Amino acid sequence: MNRESIGTQSRSRAWVGVLSIIGLMFAATVLGGGAQAAANKFVFHVGDAFLAAVNPDFAPDFALSTATGDRLQLSGTGTFNAGARSVGGGGTFEHRHADGSLFADGSWIAVGIVSWRSYGNGVPQGLPPNFFGGVLVILIEVHPNLPGDPVLQATLRVDCVLGHPPAGAEEGIQVNVPAFPITFDHEDGGATLFVLSI
């Protein structure tokens, strides 16, 4: 058993352990069969307070630039409707160089959907049927705190490995900022979650 599979199992056990605290279990009849297949509206959690309440190790999320060693810390939440291709929400970020020095921090807002692929619900991991895995790619606007810094366009990829993810899928985030250019192309800690809303 490799370290990645051990980490995935630990994350699943942590989720199972807090179900009685969270109280988000839906009846299977509510989300059965066709309702799941037609579901489009979700809340997304990216290393946010909800995930931190489940397990402090779940927040914030981190992504690493393999080219530069820079590290991005990001958290946020929002909603999206895959059918209507609408998204809203946002959060905060912190970008540090490889030596740990702060390069930029600020906020981000979601402005558009690029793609969404569901991996199915978290029932195989013993989680509520409204907890979903999948990969969401959205367009975001990055607003640095430093006065005079330009607003940047970026893409945020959010991957949650609940359900039936494909081989090689990793929990976490990736961010591409073409204006630098820099890509945070390696998931480096934290957790994500999609919650089906009715």
N, C-alpha and C positions, 0 to 999 in steps of 0.2 A: 504494500500500500504506500503510495507516494504522499509527500507533504500536502500537495494540492487536494487530494481526495480526503485526507484527514481534516484539512481546513473546511472543506465543504460539509463533511459530516458534523463537525463541531458547530458550524453555523446552523445546520438543520436542527441539531439538538437544542441549541439556544432558542431558536424560534419555538420549538415544541414546548420548551419549558416555561415560556411566558404566555402561552395561550390563555391560561386561566386568569392571568392578570389583565390582558388586553381585552378579552371578551368580544372578539370580532368574528366568532364562528357563525357562519350562515348555515341555515338548514340546506341540506343537499337538494331538496325539492325546489328551493328558490332558484338555484343556479344550475339546475340539471340540464343535460342534453342540449336542446336547441337554444336555450337562453345563453349558454356559454358560447356557442358557436357564433351567435349574432352580437355578442357583447362588443361594444366599441368604446365606452366611456371608462376612463381609468384616472386614478390619482397616482402620480409617481413620487417616490421618495428617494432622494439621493443624499446619503449621509446626513440626514436631518435630525431634528429633535425627536421625532417619532422613533426612528431607528436607534438613536442613542438611548432612549428609554428602555428599549428591548435589551440592548447590550452596548455598553460604552465603546467597544471595539468596532461597532458598526458605523460610527460617525467620527469625523467627516470622511469623505471619500478622497483618495489620492490617485494621481496619475503621474507617470514619469515620462520624460522625454528621453528615449534611448540614445538620441543623437547628441544631446547636450548635458544630460544629467539633471536638468532643471526638474523641479517637482511642483505640481499643482495640487492645492487643497481646495475642495469644492463641496458645498452643501446647498440643498435647496429642495423645493417641492413645487408641485403644480398639478394641473389636470390636462388631459387631452382626450380628444374624440377622434379615433382613428378613421371612422367613416366620414366624418365631416372635415377631417384634416385640420382641426383647430387645436390650439395649445395655449396655455397660459401658465404663468408662474415665474419663479426665479429663485435667487439665493445669493450667496456670497462666495468669493474666491480669494485665494492668496497664492501668488506665484513667487517661488524662491529659486535662486540660482543653485547650482550644484554645491557651492560652498556654504549654503544655508542663508545667504544674505537675501533680504527681501527686495524683489524687483518691482512688484505691483500687487495691490489688493483692491477690492471694490465689490461691486455687485454685478449680477447678470440677470437678464430677463429672457424668457422664451418667446420667440416670435413666429415660428413656423415649424411644421413637421416635414421631415425629409422621408422617413420611412418608419414602419412599425411591423414587427414580426413577433407573434405570440409563441411562447414555448408551452402554453397550457398552464393549468393551475397547479398550486402547490400540494395537492392531495397526495401525490407520490412521496412527498417528503413529510407527510403527516401534518400538513398545515391547512388552514381554512380554504375552502374552495373559491373564495374571493381574492386570495393572494395569488398573483400570477408571475411567471417568469416571461422573459422576452427581451427583445432588443429594440430600443427606441432611439432614433436619430433625429435631433431637432436643431433648428437654427436658433442661435442665441445672440443677443447683443451684450457685449462686455463693457461695463462702465467703471473705469479705474477711479479711485478716490482722489488721485493727485490732480489738482486743478490744471486745466489746459491739456491734459492727456485726451487723445481722441477716443470716441466710442468705436469699438472694434466689433467686427462680425466674426462669428466662429460657429463650428458645429460641435454639438455635444452628443456623444454616444453613451447611452445608459443600458447596461447589460445586467439582467438578473437571471440567475441560473436555476430558478425553480422550474417545476414542470418537467419537460423533456427537452433540455437544451441539446444542441448538436455537440458532437465531440470537439473538444478544444475551446469551447466557450468559457469565458472567465467572467466572474462577478466583478462589477466595477464600472469605471468610466474611462472614456478617451475624449480628448478635446483637440481640435485642429483650429489654429488661428492663422489663416493665410497671410495676413498683413505683416507678420513678423519676418519670415514665416517660422512658425514652430508648431510641432505636433507632439502632444502628450499621448504617446501611442501605447503605453503599457499600464494596465491596471495595477495599482500599488497599495491597495488597502481600502477598507470600508465596505459598505454594503448598499444595495439598492433594492427597491421593491415596487411592484405595480399592484394596486388594489382596485379591483373592479368595483365601480359605483353603479347603482341602479337608479 
